[in-house]
Amino acid sequence: MAPTEAKSPSRIRVGLNEQLAIKVPAIGVMFWVVKIVTTGMGEAMSDYLATFGLAVPVVVGVVWMGMSLWLQLRSRAYHAPTYWFAVAGVAVFGTVVADGLHVVGLSTTETSLGYAIALGLWMTLWYRTEHTLNIHEITTRRREIFYWGTVLLTFALGTALGDWSAFFLGLGFAGSIVLYACLMVVPGVGWKYLHLNAVAAFWTAYVLTRPLGASVADWLGKPQPIGLGFGDGVVAIGSLVLATILVAFLWLTGSDDPNNSAPRARTLQRALRVS
């Protein structure tokens, strides 16, 4: 019997650099809405699961993120449910990672600074390796690995920033919502009117969606007087249901599919048709 042929490094490189269809959705208003909803869901879900024990959100976050990224990396083109399922998994795990450092005694300032440095180093490595940070060029698995590593770090950084502004700056959750909502407008205005680089504008806004979504979730879920007191569990389930509805709409219409020049309007019509 001939020995089993081992995979050579060159064959592995071919697999990582194999050309795929675009794996990231087209960017529009719905992208930012779903992104904020899923980030809020991740914050509320992690906090709610922690009420059952500190290990529970860790286990759920690891399993959810691992399974969802496995499905996402196996796909050969953008698929809305698969992509947003992965975003939700990373949102839960990113919250766990950021909050875990607070448990060991690091302040919100230290965690925010640490994750900002880590994000900068990771994106520098991505750019030096691939010579682009453009999400519309996520067409190989190696670029996608860099992309999801960046997403994870932005979630962790955003969680830390939300806590930093709420407690260290003393803005509270409501004040943090106003702060990050205003800051999110800046890169959009800079891109549209001041010729700010589109890639830089996108990633700046992307980082800011996390503390914005997390602050909204905390404001809704945390008890009075710091929040409205609906409860983390209610906010987690409510935002999960809302995100599911929005993603189902995107999937049925194909409106955010970067590889689809003709959105699946007929599919939506059939789904909504009353017999």
N, C-alpha and C positions, 0 to 999 in steps of 0.2 A: 504494500500500500504506500503510495507516495505521500510524503509529509505535507501537511496543510500549509498552503502558501500564506505567509504573513503579509499584512498590509504594509507597504513601503511608505516612507514619509511623503514621497512624491504623490502617491495615490491619495493619501489623506489630504494633502494640499489641494488636489484637484476637487475632492469632495467639498472642502470649505469654500473654494472659489468657483464652484459650479454656478453657471448663470441661471437665475430664477426670475420669475416675474416679480414685480414690485411687491414687497411684503408689508408696507405701511400705508394706512389710508390716505386718501386725498384730504387736504387740510381745508376746512371750512368752518362755519359757525357750529355745526353739529359736532364736529370733532372736539371743539373746546367745551361744549356743553357736556358731552359724555365723559370727557376727561375729568372735569370738575366733579361730576356726580360719582364717578368711580373712585376718585381720590377721597372724597368724603366718606364713601362706603367703606373703604379700606381703613380709615381712621376709626370710624364708629365700630366696625366689626372687630378690629383688634382690641379696642378698649372693652367692648362687651364680652368677648371671649376671655379676657383677663380676669373677669369677675369669678370665673370658674377655676382659676389657678393660673399662675404665670406661665406654666408650661403649655397650656392649651393653645393660646395664639401662636406660640412658636411652632408647635406640631402642625396646626392647621395651615399656618403660613408657609411652612416648608413644603408640605404635601401639595397644597393648592398651587404654589408657584412652580414647583417641580413638574407636576403633571401638566399644567397649562403651557409652560414653556416647551416641554417635550412635544406637545401637540403642535404648537406654533412653529417650532423649528423643523418639524417633519413636513409641514405644508410647503407647497411650491409656489403659492401665490397668496395674495391677501384674501382672507376670509373673515368677515366682520365678527361672527360669534367667537371664532378661535382667537383672533387678535385681542378682542376686548376681554375675553376670559383670562388671557395672559396678563393684561393690564391690571385687572382686578386682583389676581393672585399676587402680582408684584406689589400692588398697593397695600395689601394686608401685611406681607412680609416686610416691606419697607418701613411700615409703622412699627413693627416688632423690633426691627434692627435699631431704629432711632430711640425708641423708648427703653430698649434694653441697656443702652449706655447710661441713661439717667439712673437706672436701678443700681449700677455699679459706682455711682457717685459723680459722674461727669455733669457739668452744668450745661444749660442750653446754649450758652455762648461757646463753650468748648466743642460740643457736638456739632453745632452749626459750622464753626470754622473748620473742624476736622473733615466733615463731609464735603464742604466747599473745596478744600484742597484735594481730597480724593477724586472728586468729580473733575476738577481741572486736570489732574494728572491722567485720569482715564481717557478724557476726551483728547488730550494731547497725544497719547499713545494711539488712539483711534485715527487721528488725522495724519500722524507720521506713518502709520501703516497703510492706510487706504487713500490718503490725500484728499479726503472729502468728509464732511460731516452732514451732507445733504441727505435728508431722510427719503427723498425721491430716488436716491441711488442705492437703497437697501435692496440689492439684487443678488447677493451671495450670502451664504450662511455665516461666513466670517464677519461680514459687515453687520449682519443681524445680531450676532453675539455681542459685538461692540455696542450696538444700539440698545439691546436689552440691559447690558451692564450699565449704560448711561441712564436708562429709565429707572433702574433700581436705585442708583445713587441720587437721582433727582427726587425720588420719593422719600428717601431717608433724609436728605437735606431739607426738603420742604416741610417734613414733619417737625424737624428740629427748629426751623425758622418760625413756624407757627407758634410753637411753645415759647420761643425766645421773645417774639413780639408781644405775646399775650401776657407773659409773666415778668420777663426781665425789663422790657420797655414799659410795662404796666398798661398796655392798651386794652387788655382783655380780649375775648374772642370777637366781640362786635367791632371793636376798634381795629383788630387785625383784618377783619373782612374788608373794611373800608380801605385800609392801607394797601392790601395786596390787589384789590380790585382796581384801585387807581394806578398802582405800579404796572399792572398787566396792560393798561392802555398805552403806556410809554413806548414799548417796542413796536406796537402796531402803528402808532403815529410816526415813530422814527422811520419805519420801513416805507410807509405810504407817502410821507411828505418830506423826509429828510435824507432819503437814499441810504438808510441803514441797511447793511447786508441782510438779506432775507434769512440766511441760515442763523446768523447771530440773533436776529429778532425772534425767530421761532424758538430757539433753545432758551432764550431769556424768558419768554412768555411761558414756555413749558415748565420751567423750574417754578415759576410763580403760581401756576395752577395748583400745585400741591399744598402750600400753606393756605391758599385761598379756600380750597375744598375742605381741608382739615379744619380750618377755623369755622367754616359754616357748620360742619358736622358737630364740632364741639359746642358751638353756640346753641344749636338745636337740642343736643342730647344732654349736656351737663346740667346739674341742678342749679336752681336759682340761688344766689343772685348772679352767678357768673354765666349762666345759660338760661335757656327757656324751660329746661327740665323735662323734655319728652322722653329721655332715656336713650342710652347708646344702642340698646337692642332695637327699639322702634326705628331710630334713624338708620341703623344698618339695614334692616329689612326693607324699609321704605325706599332707601336709595338703591338697594339691590333690585327691587321690583322696577323702579323707574329706569335704571340703567338697562335692564333686560328689555323693556318696552322700546327704548330708544335704539338699542342695538338691533332688535328685530326689525324695526323700521328701516334702518340702514341696510340690513341684509336683504330684505324683500325688495327694496327699491334699487339697490346697487348704487345709490347716489354718492357714496364715498369710495367706491372701488376704483383705484387708479388704473386698473387694467381693463376697465369696462367702458367703452366709448358710448354704449347705449344702455343706460340703466334699465333694470328689469321691471319696467312699469307694468308690463303684462302680468308678471308674476304677482305683483301687488294687487292688480285688479282681480285676478282669479282668487286671491286670498280673501279679498273683501267682498266678493260677489255674494249676494243673497240669493239662494236657490228658491 
